[in-house]
Amino acid sequence: MYCKKCGSVIDDNANICPYCGTPQTPVAAANSNDNGGILWGLLGCCIPIVGLVLFLVWKDTKPRTAKAAGIGALVSVIIGILYYVVVFAAGVGFYAFS
């Protein structure tokens, strides 16, 4: 494990950094609220900018939930791009045959 403040390598069970004295949050306690809920992914899919912001805010503190929101935003953007490609192709095809 690394210290949150100074970045020194410390024992995985250390509560305080022996080099700088900064209190450390145990990984299990920090991620106990991180269930990665599908609703955050759905929110990210419906409103991609919110999914991106949630991903950026939570990527260090709630990595599973951040991943769900980020994937939702990414899926929404990919679907939007595919939609525009299909609409463009259909428009070009319609114009070519008329």
N, CA, C and O atoms as a MOPAC input file, in Angstrom:
PM7 MOZYME 1SCF
protein

 N      0.85600 1    -1.17400 1     0.00000 1
 C      0.00000 1     0.00000 1     0.00000 1
 C      0.90000 1     1.23300 1     0.00000 1
 O      2.03700 1     1.18800 1     0.47000 1
 N      0.37700 1     2.32900 1    -0.53000 1
 C      1.09900 1     3.59200 1    -0.58300 1
 C      0.39800 1     4.63300 1     0.28300 1
 O     -0.82600 1     4.61900 1     0.41600 1
 N      1.17600 1     5.52700 1     0.86500 1
 C      0.61700 1     6.60700 1     1.67500 1
 C     -0.18500 1     7.55300 1     0.79500 1
 O      0.21800 1     7.86600 1    -0.32500 1
 N     -1.32400 1     8.00600 1     1.31000 1
 C     -2.18000 1     8.93200 1     0.56000 1
 C     -1.50600 1    10.28300 1     0.35100 1
 O     -1.77600 1    10.95900 1    -0.64200 1
 N     -0.63700 1    10.68200 1     1.26900 1
 C     -0.05000 1    12.00800 1     1.20400 1
 C      1.32800 1    12.01200 1     0.54600 1
 O      1.55500 1    12.72000 1    -0.43400 1
 N      2.25100 1    11.20800 1     1.09900 1
 C      3.63000 1    11.27800 1     0.61600 1
 C      3.96100 1    10.22900 1    -0.44000 1
 O      4.97400 1    10.35200 1    -1.12800 1
 N      3.11800 1     9.19000 1    -0.58200 1
 C      3.32900 1     8.17000 1    -1.60000 1
 C      4.32500 1     7.09600 1    -1.23000 1
 O      4.65800 1     6.25700 1    -2.06700 1
 N      4.81300 1     7.09500 1     0.00000 1
 C      5.77200 1     6.07400 1     0.44000 1
 C      5.09400 1     4.71600 1     0.55500 1
 O      3.90100 1     4.62500 1     0.84700 1
 N      5.87300 1     3.66300 1     0.32200 1
 C      5.35500 1     2.30700 1     0.48100 1
 C      5.24000 1     2.02600 1     1.97700 1
 O      6.21100 1     2.16300 1     2.72200 1
 N      4.03800 1     1.63000 1     2.40700 1
 C      3.79600 1     1.33000 1     3.81900 1
 C      3.10800 1    -0.02100 1     3.93400 1
 O      2.64400 1    -0.57700 1     2.93900 1
 N      3.04500 1    -0.54100 1     5.13900 1
 C      2.39100 1    -1.81700 1     5.39700 1
 C      0.90200 1    -1.73000 1     5.03500 1
 O      0.27000 1    -0.69200 1     5.23600 1
 N      0.35300 1    -2.81600 1     4.50400 1
 C     -1.05900 1    -2.83500 1     4.10600 1
 C     -2.01100 1    -2.58100 1     5.26900 1
 O     -3.11700 1    -2.08300 1     5.05800 1
 N     -1.60900 1    -2.91000 1     6.47300 1
 C     -2.47500 1    -2.74800 1     7.63900 1
 C     -2.15800 1    -1.48800 1     8.44500 1
 O     -2.69100 1    -1.30600 1     9.53900 1
 N     -1.30900 1    -0.63400 1     7.92300 1
 C     -0.89900 1     0.56400 1     8.66600 1
 C     -2.05700 1     1.55700 1     8.76900 1
 O     -2.75000 1     1.82700 1     7.78800 1
 N     -2.24900 1     2.09000 1     9.96400 1
 C     -3.26800 1     3.12500 1    10.16800 1
 C     -2.69000 1     4.51800 1    10.01600 1
 O     -3.40800 1     5.47500 1     9.72600 1
 N     -1.38500 1     4.62100 1    10.21300 1
 C     -0.69000 1     5.90700 1    10.11700 1
 C      0.58800 1     5.68500 1     9.31700 1
 O      1.27100 1     4.67900 1     9.50800 1
 N      0.91500 1     6.60600 1     8.43100 1
 C      2.15200 1     6.51700 1     7.65800 1
 C      3.33800 1     6.73800 1     8.60300 1
 O      3.37400 1     7.74500 1     9.30900 1
 N      4.30400 1     5.82200 1     8.62800 1
 C      5.45200 1     5.99600 1     9.51000 1
 C      6.40300 1     7.09800 1     9.04200 1
 O      7.25600 1     7.53600 1     9.81400 1
 N      6.27400 1     7.55200 1     7.80400 1
 C      7.17600 1     8.57100 1     7.26500 1
 C      6.65600 1     9.98800 1     7.46600 1
 O      7.41700 1    10.88400 1     7.83100 1
 N      5.35300 1    10.19600 1     7.22700 1
 C      4.81900 1    11.56700 1     7.33800 1
 C      3.75800 1    11.71100 1     8.43100 1
 O      3.39100 1    12.83200 1     8.78300 1
 N      3.25700 1    10.58900 1     8.97500 1
 C      2.28000 1    10.64200 1    10.05900 1
 C      0.83900 1    10.84400 1     9.63000 1
 O     -0.02600 1    11.07000 1    10.47700 1
 N      0.56000 1    10.76800 1     8.33900 1
 C     -0.80400 1    10.95100 1     7.84300 1
 C     -1.66000 1     9.72100 1     8.14400 1
 O     -1.25100 1     8.59900 1     7.84500 1
 N     -2.85000 1     9.91900 1     8.73600 1
 C     -3.74500 1     8.76900 1     8.96600 1
 C     -4.16600 1     8.15200 1     7.63500 1
 O     -4.43300 1     8.86300 1     6.66500 1
 N     -4.22000 1     6.83500 1     7.60200 1
 C     -4.59200 1     6.09700 1     6.39500 1
 C     -5.96000 1     5.46800 1     6.59200 1
 O     -6.26700 1     4.98000 1     7.68000 1
 N     -6.78300 1     5.47400 1     5.55500 1
 C     -8.08800 1     4.82900 1     5.59600 1
 C     -7.92500 1     3.40500 1     5.10600 1
 O     -7.42600 1     3.19900 1     4.00000 1
 N     -8.32600 1     2.42100 1     5.88100 1
 C     -8.23400 1     1.03900 1     5.39600 1
 C     -9.06200 1     0.86100 1     4.13200 1
 O    -10.14300 1     1.43800 1     4.00500 1
 N     -8.55900 1     0.06600 1     3.20100 1
 C     -9.22600 1    -0.13500 1     1.91000 1
 C    -10.60200 1    -0.75800 1     2.09300 1
 O    -11.54400 1    -0.35400 1     1.41200 1
 N    -10.74600 1    -1.71200 1     2.97400 1
 C    -12.04300 1    -2.37600 1     3.17500 1
 C    -13.08400 1    -1.39300 1     3.68000 1
 O    -14.23400 1    -1.43900 1     3.24300 1
 N    -12.71100 1    -0.51100 1     4.58300 1
 C    -13.66400 1     0.46400 1     5.11300 1
 C    -13.99700 1     1.52300 1     4.07400 1
 O    -15.13400 1     1.99200 1     4.01300 1
 N    -13.03300 1     1.90300 1     3.26700 1
 C    -13.26800 1     2.93700 1     2.26500 1
 C    -14.21100 1     2.45100 1     1.17400 1
 O    -14.99200 1     3.23600 1     0.63700 1
 N    -14.14900 1     1.15900 1     0.84000 1
 C    -14.95300 1     0.63400 1    -0.26000 1
 C    -16.17500 1    -0.14500 1     0.20400 1
 O    -16.81500 1    -0.80900 1    -0.61200 1
 N    -16.51900 1    -0.08700 1     1.48600 1
 C    -17.65300 1    -0.86300 1     1.97200 1
 C    -18.98300 1    -0.35900 1     1.41700 1
 O    -19.94600 1    -1.12300 1     1.34600 1
 N    -19.05100 1     0.89200 1     1.03000 1
 C    -20.26600 1     1.47800 1     0.46900 1
 C    -20.29400 1     1.38700 1    -1.04900 1
 O    -21.23700 1     1.86900 1    -1.67600 1
 N    -19.29900 1     0.78900 1    -1.64000 1
 C    -19.14000 1     0.77800 1    -3.08800 1
 C    -19.70600 1    -0.50600 1    -3.67200 1
 O    -19.00000 1    -1.50800 1    -3.78600 1
 N    -20.98800 1    -0.47200 1    -4.04500 1
 C    -21.61400 1    -1.67800 1    -4.59600 1
 C    -21.73000 1    -1.63900 1    -6.11900 1
 O    -22.12900 1    -2.63500 1    -6.72300 1
 N    -21.39800 1    -0.53600 1    -6.74400 1
 C    -21.39800 1    -0.44200 1    -8.19600 1
 C    -22.77200 1    -0.37400 1    -8.83400 1
 O    -22.86900 1    -0.58800 1   -10.04200 1
 N    -23.81100 1    -0.09900 1    -8.12300 1
 C    -25.20400 1    -0.13500 1    -8.54600 1
 C    -25.50200 1     0.14000 1   -10.00500 1
 O    -24.92300 1     1.03000 1   -10.62900 1
 N    -26.42100 1    -0.64900 1   -10.52800 1
 C    -26.83100 1    -0.51900 1   -11.92400 1
 C    -27.57300 1     0.79300 1   -12.17600 1
 O    -27.59400 1     1.29100 1   -13.30200 1
 N    -28.17100 1     1.34200 1   -11.14900 1
 C    -28.89400 1     2.60500 1   -11.33900 1
 C    -27.93900 1     3.74900 1   -11.68400 1
 O    -28.30800 1     4.65600 1   -12.43100 1
 N    -26.71800 1     3.71500 1   -11.14900 1
 C    -25.73700 1     4.75200 1   -11.52000 1
 C    -25.34500 1     4.59100 1   -12.98300 1
 O    -25.13200 1     5.58000 1   -13.68300 1
 N    -25.25100 1     3.34600 1   -13.44600 1
 C    -24.96200 1     3.09700 1   -14.85200 1
 C    -26.09600 1     3.57000 1   -15.74000 1
 O    -25.86200 1     4.13000 1   -16.81200 1
 N    -27.32600 1     3.34500 1   -15.29600 1
 C    -28.49300 1     3.80900 1   -16.04400 1
 C    -28.53700 1     5.33200 1   -16.10000 1
 O    -28.84400 1     5.91400 1   -17.14000 1
 N    -28.22900 1     5.97200 1   -14.97600 1
 C    -28.17400 1     7.43500 1   -14.96400 1
 C    -27.09900 1     7.93800 1   -15.92400 1
 O    -27.32300 1     8.89100 1   -16.67100 1
 N    -25.93100 1     7.29200 1   -15.90100 1
 C    -24.86000 1     7.66500 1   -16.82400 1
 C    -25.24800 1     7.46300 1   -18.27100 1
 O    -24.81500 1     8.21800 1   -19.14200 1
 N    -26.06100 1     6.45100 1   -18.54000 1
 C    -26.51000 1     6.18400 1   -19.90200 1
 C    -27.54000 1     7.21900 1   -20.35700 1
 O    -27.52100 1     7.65100 1   -21.51000 1
 N    -28.42700 1     7.61200 1   -19.46300 1
 C    -29.46400 1     8.58600 1   -19.81500 1
 C    -28.89300 1     9.99900 1   -19.94300 1
 O    -29.31000 1    10.76600 1   -20.81000 1
 N    -27.95100 1    10.33200 1   -19.08700 1
 C    -27.34800 1    11.66000 1   -19.09800 1
 C    -25.82900 1    11.47400 1   -19.07900 1
 O    -25.22800 1    11.45100 1   -18.00500 1
 N    -25.20300 1    11.34200 1   -20.24900 1
 C    -23.78500 1    10.98900 1   -20.31100 1
 C    -22.85400 1    11.95100 1   -19.57400 1
 O    -21.86100 1    11.51000 1   -18.99600 1
 N    -23.14400 1    13.23000 1   -19.58100 1
 C    -22.25900 1    14.17300 1   -18.90300 1
 C    -22.26100 1    13.93200 1   -17.39500 1
 O    -21.23700 1    14.10800 1   -16.73500 1
 N    -23.41400 1    13.52900 1   -16.84900 1
 C    -23.48800 1    13.20700 1   -15.42400 1
 C    -22.67100 1    11.94800 1   -15.13900 1
 O    -21.96700 1    11.87900 1   -14.13200 1
 N    -22.76200 1    10.96600 1   -16.01200 1
 C    -21.96800 1     9.75600 1   -15.85600 1
 C    -20.47000 1    10.04900 1   -15.88100 1
 O    -19.71000 1     9.46800 1   -15.10600 1
 N    -20.04700 1    10.94400 1   -16.76600 1
 C    -18.63900 1    11.32500 1   -16.83200 1
 C    -18.20200 1    12.03700 1   -15.55900 1
 O    -17.14000 1    11.74100 1   -15.01200 1
 N    -19.02100 1    12.97500 1   -15.08600 1
 C    -18.68300 1    13.71000 1   -13.86500 1
 C    -18.62500 1    12.76200 1   -12.67400 1
 O    -17.69900 1    12.84400 1   -11.86600 1
 N    -19.59900 1    11.86400 1   -12.55200 1
 C    -19.59200 1    10.90400 1   -11.45000 1
 C    -18.36900 1     9.99900 1   -11.52300 1
 O    -17.76800 1     9.67900 1   -10.49700 1
 N    -18.00200 1     9.58800 1   -12.72600 1
 C    -16.80400 1     8.76900 1   -12.88200 1
 C    -15.57000 1     9.50700 1   -12.38600 1
 O    -14.76500 1     8.95000 1   -11.63900 1
 N    -15.42100 1    10.75700 1   -12.79800 1
 C    -14.24400 1    11.52700 1   -12.40200 1
 C    -14.21100 1    11.80600 1   -10.90200 1
 O    -13.14100 1    11.81200 1   -10.29500 1
 N    -15.37900 1    12.03700 1   -10.30400 1
 C    -15.43200 1    12.34200 1    -8.87600 1
 C    -15.19100 1    11.09900 1    -8.03600 1
 O    -14.50700 1    11.17500 1    -7.01600 1
 N    -15.73700 1     9.95500 1    -8.43900 1
 C    -15.70100 1     8.75100 1    -7.62400 1
 C    -14.60300 1     7.76000 1    -7.97800 1
 O    -14.49800 1     6.72500 1    -7.32000 1
 N    -13.77800 1     8.02600 1    -8.98700 1
 C    -12.83400 1     7.01200 1    -9.45400 1
 C    -11.85200 1     6.54400 1    -8.38400 1
 O    -11.39000 1     5.40500 1    -8.44200 1
 N    -11.52200 1     7.38600 1    -7.41500 1
 C    -10.59100 1     6.98700 1    -6.36200 1
 C    -11.29500 1     6.47500 1    -5.11500 1
 O    -10.78100 1     5.58400 1    -4.43700 1
 N    -12.46400 1     7.02600 1    -4.80200 1
 C    -13.13400 1     6.65700 1    -3.55700 1
 C    -14.12800 1     5.51100 1    -3.72900 1
 O    -14.26500 1     4.67700 1    -2.83400 1
 N    -14.81700 1     5.45800 1    -4.85800 1
 C    -15.79800 1     4.39800 1    -5.12600 1
 C    -15.55700 1     3.85500 1    -6.53500 1
 O    -16.32600 1     4.16300 1    -7.44500 1
 N    -14.51600 1     3.06200 1    -6.73200 1
 C    -14.16300 1     2.64400 1    -8.08900 1
 C    -15.22600 1     1.81000 1    -8.80300 1
 O    -15.38600 1     1.94400 1   -10.01600 1
 N    -15.94900 1     0.96200 1    -8.09400 1
 C    -16.97100 1     0.13800 1    -8.76000 1
 C    -18.15700 1     0.97800 1    -9.20500 1
 O    -18.66900 1     0.78700 1   -10.30800 1
 N    -18.59800 1     1.90200 1    -8.36400 1
 C    -19.70100 1     2.77900 1    -8.72800 1
 C    -19.27000 1     3.72600 1    -9.84500 1
 O    -20.04600 1     3.99600 1   -10.76200 1
 N    -18.04800 1     4.22900 1    -9.77300 1
 C    -17.52900 1     5.10600 1   -10.82400 1
 C    -17.48600 1     4.37000 1   -12.15800 1
 O    -17.82500 1     4.93100 1   -13.20000 1
 N    -17.06900 1     3.11800 1   -12.11300 1
 C    -17.00900 1     2.32200 1   -13.34200 1
 C    -18.39300 1     2.13800 1   -13.94400 1
 O    -18.55600 1     2.23000 1   -15.16100 1
 N    -19.39500 1     1.87800 1   -13.10300 1
 C    -20.76500 1     1.70300 1   -13.59800 1
 C    -21.26400 1     2.98100 1   -14.26800 1
 O    -21.84200 1     2.92400 1   -15.35300 1
 N    -21.04800 1     4.13100 1   -13.63300 1
 C    -21.49600 1     5.39500 1   -14.20400 1
 C    -20.73200 1     5.70900 1   -15.48400 1
 O    -21.31700 1     6.18900 1   -16.45500 1
 N    -19.43000 1     5.44000 1   -15.49100 1
 C    -18.61400 1     5.69100 1   -16.67600 1
 C    -18.99400 1     4.80400 1   -17.84500 1
 O    -19.04600 1     5.26700 1   -18.98400 1
 N    -19.26000 1     3.53000 1   -17.57600 1
 C    -19.67800 1     2.61800 1   -18.64200 1
 C    -21.03100 1     3.03600 1   -19.19500 1
 O    -21.25500 1     2.96900 1   -20.40400 1
 N    -21.93600 1     3.46700 1   -18.32100 1
 C    -23.23600 1     3.95600 1   -18.79000 1
 C    -23.07900 1     5.14100 1   -19.72600 1
 O    -23.74300 1     5.21100 1   -20.76000 1
 N    -22.19900 1     6.07600 1   -19.36900 1
 C    -21.95900 1     7.24600 1   -20.22400 1
 C    -21.33000 1     6.82600 1   -21.55100 1
 O    -21.70300 1     7.33100 1   -22.61000 1
 N    -20.38200 1     5.90500 1   -21.48600 1
 C    -19.71700 1     5.44300 1   -22.70500 1
 C    -20.69100 1     4.72600 1   -23.63500 1
 O    -20.65100 1     4.93000 1   -24.84800 1
 N    -21.56100 1     3.89400 1   -23.08000 1
 C    -22.56400 1     3.19100 1   -23.89000 1
 C    -23.48700 1     4.19600 1   -24.56700 1
 O    -23.82900 1     4.03500 1   -25.73900 1
 N    -23.88700 1     5.22100 1   -23.84500 1
 C    -24.76500 1     6.23400 1   -24.41300 1
 C    -24.09600 1     6.96400 1   -25.58600 1
 O    -24.72500 1     7.20700 1   -26.61600 1
 N    -22.83700 1     7.30200 1   -25.41800 1
 C    -22.11500 1     7.99600 1   -26.49400 1
 C    -21.96000 1     7.09100 1   -27.71300 1
 O    -22.13500 1     7.54300 1   -28.84400 1
 N    -21.63800 1     5.82700 1   -27.49500 1
 C    -21.48200 1     4.88400 1   -28.61600 1
 C    -22.80800 1     4.69300 1   -29.34200 1
 O    -22.84000 1     4.66900 1   -30.57200 1
 N    -23.89300 1     4.55800 1   -28.60100 1
 C    -25.21600 1     4.41900 1   -29.23300 1
 C    -25.55800 1     5.67400 1   -30.03400 1
 O    -26.10900 1     5.57700 1   -31.13000 1
 N    -25.23900 1     6.84000 1   -29.49900 1
 C    -25.49500 1     8.08900 1   -30.22600 1
 C    -24.71100 1     8.16400 1   -31.52400 1
 O    -25.24800 1     8.57200 1   -32.55400 1
 N    -23.45000 1     7.77400 1   -31.48100 1
 C    -22.62600 1     7.78500 1   -32.70100 1
 C    -23.17300 1     6.79600 1   -33.72300 1
 O    -23.27800 1     7.12000 1   -34.90500 1
 N    -23.52300 1     5.58600 1   -33.27400 1
 C    -24.09200 1     4.59500 1   -34.19100 1
 C    -25.40200 1     5.08300 1   -34.80700 1
 O    -25.66700 1     4.84100 1   -35.98400 1
 N    -26.20900 1     5.76200 1   -34.01700 1
 C    -27.46200 1     6.31300 1   -34.52400 1
 C    -27.19200 1     7.29700 1   -35.66400 1
 O    -27.82900 1     7.22000 1   -36.71400 1
 N    -26.25900 1     8.21000 1   -35.46200 1
 C    -25.96300 1     9.19400 1   -36.50300 1
 C    -25.35200 1     8.54800 1   -37.74400 1
 O    -25.61700 1     8.99700 1   -38.86000 1
 N    -24.54800 1     7.51300 1   -37.57500 1
 C    -23.98200 1     6.81000 1   -38.73000 1
 C    -25.09400 1     6.13400 1   -39.52700 1
 O    -25.11100 1     6.20600 1   -40.75600 1
 N    -26.02900 1     5.47400 1   -38.82700 1
 C    -27.13400 1     4.80000 1   -39.51800 1
 C    -28.03000 1     5.81600 1   -40.22200 1
 O    -28.44000 1     5.59000 1   -41.36000 1
 N    -28.33700 1     6.92000 1   -39.56800 1
 C    -29.18500 1     7.94700 1   -40.18000 1
 C    -28.49300 1     8.54700 1   -41.40400 1
 O    -29.13600 1     8.78400 1   -42.42700 1
 N    -27.19500 1     8.79200 1   -41.30200 1
 C    -26.44900 1     9.33700 1   -42.43600 1
 C    -26.43000 1     8.35000 1   -43.59400 1
 O    -26.63500 1     8.73100 1   -44.74700 1
 N    -26.18000 1     7.06100 1   -43.27900 1
 C    -26.14800 1     6.04600 1   -44.33600 1
 C    -27.52100 1     5.89800 1   -44.99000 1
 O    -27.61700 1     5.74800 1   -46.20800 1
 N    -28.56800 1     5.93900 1   -44.19300 1
 C    -29.92100 1     5.82800 1   -44.75000 1
 C    -30.23100 1     7.03300 1   -45.62300 1
 O    -30.85400 1     6.89200 1   -46.67500 1
 N    -29.80600 1     8.20800 1   -45.20200 1
 C    -30.04900 1     9.40900 1   -46.00300 1
 C    -29.30000 1     9.38100 1   -47.30900 1
 O    -29.85600 1     9.76500 1   -48.33800 1
 N    -28.06400 1     8.94000 1   -47.30700 1
 C    -27.27700 1     8.82700 1   -48.53100 1
 C    -27.88400 1     7.76400 1   -49.43600 1
 O    -27.98800 1     7.96700 1   -50.64500 1
 N    -28.28300 1     6.63900 1   -48.86600 1
 C    -28.91700 1     5.58000 1   -49.64800 1
 C    -30.23500 1     6.02000 1   -50.24800 1
 O    -30.52800 1     5.69800 1   -51.39900 1
 N    -31.02700 1     6.74300 1   -49.49800 1
 C    -32.31100 1     7.23800 1   -49.99100 1
 C    -32.09700 1     8.25200 1   -51.12600 1
 O    -32.82100 1     8.24700 1   -52.12100 1
 N    -31.11000 1     9.10300 1   -50.95900 1
 C    -30.81400 1    10.11200 1   -51.97900 1
 C    -30.29000 1     9.45300 1   -53.24900 1
 O    -30.60400 1     9.90800 1   -54.34900 1
 N    -29.49900 1     8.39400 1   -53.12100 1
 C    -28.92200 1     7.72600 1   -54.28500 1
 C    -29.97900 1     7.01300 1   -55.11400 1
 O    -29.82900 1     6.91100 1   -56.33200 1
 N    -31.03900 1     6.51800 1   -54.49400 1
 C    -32.06300 1     5.78100 1   -55.20700 1
 C    -33.27400 1     6.62300 1   -55.59800 1
 O    -34.25900 1     6.08500 1   -56.10500 1
 N    -33.21500 1     7.93300 1   -55.37000 1
 C    -34.36900 1     8.71700 1   -55.76100 1
 C    -34.07800 1     9.63400 1   -56.91600 1
 O    -34.96300 1    10.36500 1   -57.36200 1

